Amino acid sequence: MDIFLLLIALLLMLLGIIGSFLPVLPGPITSWFGFLLLYFSPLIELSKKFLIITLIIAIIIWVLDYFIPALGTKKFGGSKSGMIGTIIGLFVGLFSPIPGGIIIGPFVGALIGELLNKSDTKTAMRAAFGSFLGFLTSTFIKFLVATIYFGLYISILWDHKTVFFNG
């Protein structure tokens, strides 16, 4: 049973890394569930404090994932309308059937928001580009956290290697 938990935890860690790039899986939270499974294994010592801290980090990253593109829009000169357009575009892109909707949605949303705000085309394009950079930043942060969680998983496994792999 412990080997089964270990393998499912590994699968969740890998899905977490993949989920950093796919909008349908919340990367770090998926990876965190791997830690939760390890916690339930009687052969692995994992503290509640560790679980709580890693969960809080995963939740913060998940929430920030929805705001970083809007912050990118603002940083590149976008208005409140552009930021709102970015958030709306993010949600529309999330559920749109087109490939790359999660990338295109915030960009188009920021662009439309700025154009509706009577911004000139140059300002609207800069704000939309800021939204795209925000999306890339958010993806990188999710990937980084999911990769760190995978490294922690490997470290935990290494610390308990004699329990699982005798000899």
C-alpha positions, -999 to 999 in steps of 0.1 A, spaced: 0 0 0 29 24 8 44 18 -26 11 26 -42 8 59 -22 44 67 -33 37 61 -69 4 81 -69 22 109 -51 49 108 -79 22 110 -105 6 140 -87 40 157 -86 45 152 -123 10 163 -131 17 194 -110 46 203 -132 25 197 -163 -3 217 -147 19 247 -145 14 250 -183 -21 237 -186 -50 257 -173 -71 227 -164 -48 216 -136 -37 239 -108 0 230 -108 13 236 -73 -20 225 -57 -19 192 -77 17 187 -65 7 194 -29 -18 165 -30 13 143 -36 26 155 -2 -8 148 13 -6 112 1 29 108 16 16 121 49 -9 92 50 18 67 45 28 53 80 64 48 67 70 85 59 74 111 86 59 143 73 49 170 97 16 189 97 36 221 97 52 211 64 18 203 49 3 235 61 31 257 48 33 240 14 -5 242 11 -5 280 19 22 285 -7 2 265 -33 -30 285 -25 -12 318 -27 3 309 -61 -31 297 -73 -48 330 -63 -19 351 -77 -23 333 -110 -55 352 -116 -40 386 -107 -5 386 -122 -17 392 -158 -38 421 -146 -8 435 -128 13 432 -160 -14 451 -178 -12 479 -152 26 480 -153 26 485 -190 3 515 -188 -31 499 -188 -60 514 -171 -85 499 -147 -106 489 -178 -76 471 -192 -71 452 -159 -108 442 -157 -106 432 -194 -76 410 -186 -94 392 -158 -125 387 -179 -104 376 -209 -86 351 -186 -119 335 -175 -132 335 -211 -100 320 -224 -100 294 -196 -133 280 -208 -130 287 -246 -127 257 -269 -99 273 -289 -63 262 -284 -43 288 -265 -74 305 -252 -57 309 -218 -30 330 -235 -51 348 -261 -80 356 -237 -61 379 -213 -44 396 -242 -76 403 -261 -94 412 -229 -68 439 -220 -69 452 -256 -107 454 -257 -108 469 -222 -83 496 -232 -101 504 -265 -134 507 -247 -117 531 -223 -109 552 -254 -72 545 -252 -52 549 -283 -42 517 -301 -6 520 -290 -15 522 -253 -40 493 -258 -14 471 -274 12 479 -247 -14 470 -220 -22 437 -239 15 429 -241 18 435 -204 -10 410 -199 8 385 -219 40 390 -200 20 387 -168 7 353 -180 42 342 -188 54 353 -153 26 335 -136 33 303 -156 70 305 -146 62 310 -109 38 280 -110 64 259 -127 91 269 -103 70 260 -72 58 227 -87 95 219 -95 105 228 -60 77 205 -46 90 177 -68 125 183 -55 111 181 -19 93 149 -28 126 134 -41 144 145 -9 117 129 13 119 97 -7 157 98 -5 155 103 33 133 72 35 150 51 9 159 23 33 123 19 43 111 14 7 142 -2 -9 160 -27 13 195 -33 2 
